[in-house]
Amino acid sequence: MTSTILLRGGTILTLGARSPNLAEGDVLIEGDRIAEVGRGLRGPRDADVVEIADAIVMPGFVDTHRHAWTSLFRNLGETVDAELSTFGEHYGPDDVYAATLIGLLGATEAGITTVVDWVDLGSDDALVDAAAQAHADAGARTVLVRHGGRGTRQPGPRELVTRLADATKQAPTIALGVTMGVTGGIEAATEDLRTAREAGMRIHLHAGAGAGSPGDIAALAQRGLLKDDVTLIHHTRLDDADLRAIAEAGAGVSLSPSSEMATGRGAPPIQELMDHDIELGLGIDHERVAPGDMFAQMRQTISLQHATVFDRKLMGKGSLPKLMSTRDVIRSATVGGARVAGLRSVTGALEPGMQADVIVLRTDRPNVWPINDPIGAVVWGMDTSNIDRVIVGGRTVVRDGALVAGADRARDLAIRARERVAAAAGIASAGVAG
């Protein structure tokens, strides 16, 4: 039986091209789709009617890049010198499942309805199957990026989807990940991109240590390998030729500003990408040194762009670019992120026919009241405490600010997994350090 939800009487931010934002309106959800956006909507008698007079309704956030398996070591920061990648040597399937599940549930509770999860855990199929099972159980919309690389024999798309479907009882959305600049430089990346494209999947091209070199992306474009089925991740060192190539190819660009700044990759080239009309998506990356919610990423992004403009002004430069607006940055966290992730027609906006990935944000809290500008309130004022309801594909997964199901189990699994991996890796037990 198809379920129907009517969200009635709130401020509606569709962020779409066809449906306008509404100061007061309704959203009708039928099954897993947005059925209608407007005023005075009526649903069937058995509809779940939710009064939202003191709320903003908008598309769920899209996280274009995250390593969910590292969630066991959230907020660890600089207290451990080892790279998170070394911890992976000590993970078993149960640890991967627990870490991925708690990471995805944390994202969902923060209003992120779509997560692109980079699973860089070597070639052990059992570990990838465990991550895929967590994707199936978490209730979010996800893309599992299966990391590959030169010399790694990746299964074809049908084989991989079939195997993961057998492991999880459903077929996840998968993409192939390629790390650029680790070994072999441009030649290795060329081989990897060709292999991935032959597999018929979207390609997530991750910058290696040092965030790549200027000219690398342009070199790939000259070989005919940069197309609109590529998402570029952490490429903070781009020259003008790279930027022109990205714009001409229509490739997506994912930025994780908090993580990139904290881990030494450099300031993300926000202004340069804007100058070339390249649409941005935002991601979390690792939660060890970055907040796991999109409110923080939006504020980091807009603040960095504003700082760039003001620095140029202080240096006496003319022809200053426009300041990024709250409209620009909320787009990067929703509809822009969906396009960057290859989900253009699926999610990111509240348009009839699209998937019903919706969040309801409280506007009656002291951190944003009174509301002068709804989009400004979301970007500058709100945080996860404003999350009231999260709907993914028409299913309510967060109600009254809390996960509907799975939180206690996921927490217990994560605690046990964290202790196992920490002990094996020689990391001190959790506690307060002096």
N, C-alpha and C positions, 0 to 999 in steps of 0.2 A: 504494500500500500504506500502510495506517494505521500510524504509528509509536506505540510505547508506551514510556513512561518511568515507572519506579517509584522514587520517592524514599523511602528506607527507613531508619527508625530515628532520626529527628531530633525536635527540638521543633517542633511544628506550631502556628503562629498562623494560624488560618483567618480571624479577624476578621469572621466571618459570623454571620448570625442563626440558621441552622439547624445548622451543624456546630461543635461546641465546639473550643476550643484543646486541644492534647494535649501533655503533658509529654514523651511519646515516642510517635511514630506514623509513619504512612506516607501518601504522596500518590501516587495512581495517575493518570497522564495518558494518555489515549487520543486520538490525533489532536490536535486543537486544544483539547480540553476537559478539565476536571477530571472524571475518572470516579468517583473514590471517595476519601474521607479516612477513615482509621481505623487500627486496629492489626492487625498480622499480615496485611497485604494480600498477595495473590499476583497477579502478572501473567502473561501468556503467556510461553512459553519464550524467545521472541525479544525480550523486553522489555529495554530499557536500564536495568539496575539500578544505582542510584547510592546508595552507602552514605553516610549523612549523620549519623552518631552525634555528631559534634562540630559541629553546625550547627543553625541556626534556619531553618525554611522558612516563608515568608509571602507574601502577595500582593505583586506588584511595585508600586512607588510610582506615583502618578498626579500628574503635573505639570499643573495646571489652567490655566496661562498662561505662555507663553514666546514671545519673539521670536527664533527660531532664526537668522534671517538676520543678526543682529548678532553672531554667535559669532566672527566674524573679529577682533573687538575685545574679547575676553574680558580681564578683569582690568586694563583700561586705566585705570580709576578716574578720579581727578581730574587726570591728566596732560594731558588734552585738554579744552578748554572747550566745544568744539562738541557739540551734541546728536547722538546717534547717528542721528537721523532725517535729518540733513543728509548723512551718509555715503551714504545710499541713492541719492542723485542720481548717484553714480559707479559703481553696480553694474550690470553686465551679467548676462545669464542664467547664464553660467558662474560668476560670483562668487556669485550667489544660491544656485546649486546647491551649490557648495563650502561656503559658510557654513552652509547649512541641514543638509547632510549631516554636517559635523563637529559641529554642535550636537546633532543627534539621536543620533549615535553616542556623544558624551560623556554624554548623559543615560542612554542604555542601559547603558553601562559603570558608571554610578553606581547602577544598580538601578531606574531609572525605566522602566517598561514602557509607559506611556501618556503622550504629550505632546500638549497642546493648543497648537498653534503659530499665533500671530497674524501673518499675512502682510500687513503694511501697507506695500506697495511701489508705491502708485499704481495706475494702471489699465492698465499694460502687461501684456498677456496672457502674453507670453514670460517675464516674470519670475515670474509665478504658476505657469506651467507648469514652470519650472525648480525651484521650491520643491516642487511636487507630485511631480516625479521624484525628488527627494531623499527625500521621504517614502516613496516606493515602494521605494527602494533601501536605506534605513536599517535596515529590519527591525523597527522599533518599531510599536506601535499608536499611531496619530496621528489627530488631528482638525485639519484645515487650516481656519483661520478666515480667510475672505476679507473683508478690510476694505472697507467701503463708506462711504457718507456722503451728505449732502444734495447733490443734483445729480449723483450718480454713478449711471449706468445699470448696474444689476447684472443679469446674466443670470438666468433662472429656474433653479430647482434642477436640472431634468433637463438643460438646456442646459449648465450648468456642470459637472455630473458627467460628462456625455458627453464634453465637450471635454477635461477633465482625464484621463479614462480613456483617450481616444485618445492623449493625450500621454505617458501613463505605462504603458499596457497594463493598468491596473487602476483601479477606481473608488475614489478616496479618500473618507473620511468628511469632509464639509465642513460648515461653519457660516458664518453671516454676522456680521460684526463692525460695530458702530456705536460711534462715539466721541461721547460726550455732552459738551456745553459748549464745543465748538470754535467753531462759528458757529451762530447762530440759537437757541441755548438750548433750552428745552423744546419749542418748536414744531418745530425741526429734528429733535430726537430722536423726537418723536411721528411725524413723517413717515417717518423711517428705520425705526422699529420696525414700523410698519404695512406698509411695503414688504417688510421682511425676513420678517414673518409670512406675508404673501401668498405668499412664495417657498417656504414650508413647511419652513424650516430653523430650527435652534436659533439663538438670538440671544446674542451676547456683547457686553454693554454696557460699554464702556470709559470710565472717567472721563477727562475732558480735563484740561488744565493746571489745577492747583489742586485736583484730585481732586473736582470738582463742588461744589455748594452744598447745605447742609442744606435739605431739603424737596423737592429735585428728584425723588427716587425716589417720594415720596408723591404728587407731582403727576402723575407717569406712571400710578401706580396708580389715581388718581381718574379718569383717562381710560380705564381698562380695559385698559391696555397692559402691566401688569406681571403675568406669569404664570409658571408653573413651567417654561416653556421658555426662560427668561432666566438667563444667568450674569452677575453683576455683578462688575466687575474694578476694583480700585484705588479703590473708593468709601470713602475713609477719613473723610469728613465727612458723617455721618449723624445726623439728629435722631431723636427718639422716634417721630415720625410715619413717617419712612422705615423705621425698624426694624420697626414694627408692619406696615407695608405689605409688606415683604419676607417676614415670617413668615406673613402671611395668604395671600400669593400662592404660597408655596413656591418662590420663586426661589433660585437658587444664588449663593453668594458665594465668590469666589476672592481670597485674600490672598497677596501676595508680600512678606512682612514685611521681609526684608533690603533689597530694592530700594526699597520704599516709604519706609523710614527713611533710606536713603542718598541718595535723590533729592529729598527735601523734600516728599513727599506727606503726611507726617505719620504718627503712630503708627497702625497698623491697629486698628480698634475691636473687638478680640478679646472683651473682657469684655462689651461692649454686645451683640454678636451672641450670645454665650453666654446672656446674660440673657433673650434672646427665643427661645431654643431654635432658633437658626438654624444649620444645619449648615455647616461651613466646608470649603473645599478650599484647598490650598496650591499656590503656583506659584513659578517662578524669576524671570520677567520678563526683564530684561537681565542678562547675565553680566558686563557691564563693571564693575559695582559690587556684584555679588551672587554668592555661590557657586552653582555649578550642580548641587548635589546636595540631596536631600530631608532628609538627616540634619541639615544646617545649618538648613534652614527649620523643621524640627520644634523644634530647640533654641531658635531665635529666638522662635518663637511661644509656647512654654510659658514661656520666661523673661520675655517681655513681659507675659504675663498675670499671672505671679507678682509681678512688679514693681508692677503696677497694684494688686493686692490689698494688698501691703505698704505702698505709698504711702498708701492709704486708712487702713490701720491706724495708721501714724505720724501721720496727721492727726487721729486720735481718732474716726474714724467707726465707727459700729456696723453691725450686720447685714452683715458682710463676706461676699462671695461665696466659694464653695469654690475652692480652687486647682485649676487645670487639671491633670488627671492624665496620666500617660504613655499611658493607654488612650485618653483623649480625643484627644491630639495625633497618635497613630499612626493613629487613625481618619481624621483630617483629611487625612493623607498617602496614604490608600488608599481604603477604601470610601466615606468622605465625599467625597473628591475625585472618585471615579467618579460619584457622584450629582450633584455640582455640575457636572460636565462633560456630563451627560446620558447617562451610560453605566452607569446603575444595574444593569441586568440583564446587563451584559457582563463587567465586570472589577471589581477592587477587593477581592475576597474569594475564599477558596478553598472554593467550594461546588460540589458535583457539578452538572454542566451548564453552569457558567460557563466562560469562556475561560481557558485555562491560561496565565495571566500570573503567573509565579512567580519569586521570588528565593531563593537559598540563601545564608545569611550565616554565616561562620565564627565559632565561639565559642571556638576554641582559641588565639586571639591574646591577647597580654598586655594589650591595651587594654580587654578586657572580662572576662577570666578572673580569678577564678571567677564563674560566672553565678549571681547571687542572684535575679534576676527577669528573665525573657527580654524582656519588653516594655520594661522599664527599661533593659536593656542596649542594645537597638536605639536607643532615643530618646536616652539620655544618653551612652552609651559608644562606639557604633559610628561608623564613617565608611566611606568608599569602599574602604578597605583590607580590610574584612570581606566584601566582595562576592566570592563564589566562583563562583556560577552564576546566569545570568539566562535565563529561558525566556519567550518571547512567543508566544502562540497555539500552544503545544506545540513550538516550535522553539527549540533551544538557541542563543542568540546570544552568550553570554559563558560561557566555561569556564575554570576555574582563575584567575578574576579578570581575564581578558583577552578582548577581542572575538575571536570565532571567525574573522571575515573583515572586510576592508574598511578596517582602521585605517590601513595604510600609504598606500593610495591616497588616502583622505580627508585625511590629514595633508598630503600633497604638494599636493593641489588647494587646500587651505586656505592653505598658505604662499604659493603663487603668487597666489591671489586677494587675500590680505591685502596683498601688496606692490603689486599693481595699484591697488587701491582707495585704499590709504594714499598712494601717490604722487599720484593724481588729486585727493585731498582735501587734500593738503599736510600730511600727518601724517608725522612722522619715522619712519624705519625702526626695527624692533624692536631693542632694545638695553637696556643697563643705564644708567640716568640717574644723575647725581650728586646 
